[in-house]
């Protein structure tokens, strides 16, 4: 690669990509996805695309959903091993979705992607595993 080409690359743009890929990798690692597992990737935007690619590379069956009723219907049928979702989806309450998902598929491990918005830019902070005890305690009420 010629040096002139490297000068044209904005380091901030590369940082965003690196952050998205590392967050996706972190989500798949926390989920422990392996060959044959069923993984739902729900409303996670660009990071979700990377989660899907990494999960497929590990041999998981990936179902990408935007959220809502489609998730519940698919979860009833497929009983996913893991659901990776953006907790702060603009058109859907992530906590409500987790509660619905856990009602129809209690054994599903939920990995939550969390981000911090700075102006128009979302800076991803990480992926967190929602343990079933926490889900039961914090989602027992109908919000």
N, C-alpha and C positions, 0 to 999 in steps of 0.2 A: 504494500500500500504506500503510495507516495505521500510525503509529508503534507503537501498542499491539500490533499483530501481530508486529512485528519484535522487541519485547521478549520475546515468548514463545518465540522461537527460541533454542535452546541453541547457542552458538558452537562448543562441542566437537562436537556432533552434525554441524554443518555442515562442520567440519574433516575429519571421517571421510569424508563424502561427497566433498568436494573432493579428498582424498588418493586415494580409490578411482578417481575419474574421471581424475585426472592420471596415475596409474600406468597405467591402461588406455590412455590416449592415448599415453603413453611407449612402451608395449609395441607398439602398432600402428605408431608411427613407427619404432622400432628394426627392426621386421620389414619395413618398406617395403611393406606391403600395398597392393595396387592392384586395380582392376577385373579380375575373372576369376581372381584367386588363390584357392587353397583354403587355408583356415586352420582348424586344429584348436584348440579352446580346451578345455583339460583340467583338470578339478578346481580351478578358480580362484575358486569362490564368487561373491560379489557383484562383485568386480573383473572376473571372467570375463564376467559379464553385460554390463558396460560395454565390455569388449574386443569382445565379439560385436556390440554395437550400433554401435560405431565402425567396425569392420571391414566390416560390412554396408553402412554409409553410404558407404564407399569402394568398394563394388561387389564385395567378396570373398564367396566362398561359405564360410559358417561351419558347422563341424561341432562341436557341443558334446558332450564325452564326460566321463564320470566317471573314466575310467582303465581300466587292466587290459587284458584280452583284446579288448575292444571297440575300443580304440585301435589295437592291432596289426592286427586284421582290417580296420578302415577304412583304415588307412595303406597296407596292401598294395594295396587296391583303388583308393584315391584319390590316393596319392602327394602328400600335402599340401605346399604351398610353405612353410608356416610352421606350427609348433606352439607355442602359448603355454600354459605350464603352471605350476602352483604347485609349487615344489620341495619344500615341506614339507606335502604332503597327509597327513592323519592316518592313513588306511588303506592308503597305498601309498607305496613308496619312489620318490621322484621321479627319483633317479639311475638306478635300475633301469629305470624306464619310459623314460627318455631312451635308455638303451642298447638296449632293445628296439625303440624307434621308429627309431633310426639304423640298426639291422640291416635292417629291412624297407624303409626309405625314407631312404637315406643323404644325399640332396640336401636333405632338409627342414631348414630353418633353425629352431633352437630358441630361443625367447625364454622365459627363466625369470623368474617372479615370485617375489620373496623378501620375507619379512615378519618382523617382530620381534614376539614375543608379550610383552605386559606384563599380567600377571594374566590375566584372561579376555578381554582386548582384543588384537586383532592390529593392529599399526600397520605398514602397508605401507611398505617402504623403496624399492622400485623394481623396474624391469624390466631384465634383463640378457641380452644376446645371447650364446648359447653358440656360439662359432666351431667349425667342424668339427675343427680341429687340437686344440683343447682337449678336445673330446668324445672324440677318438681317444686322446689321451694319458691322460685321467683315467678313461675308461670301458673301457679295453682289457681289464682284468681282469673276470672275472665276480664281482661282489660278492655 
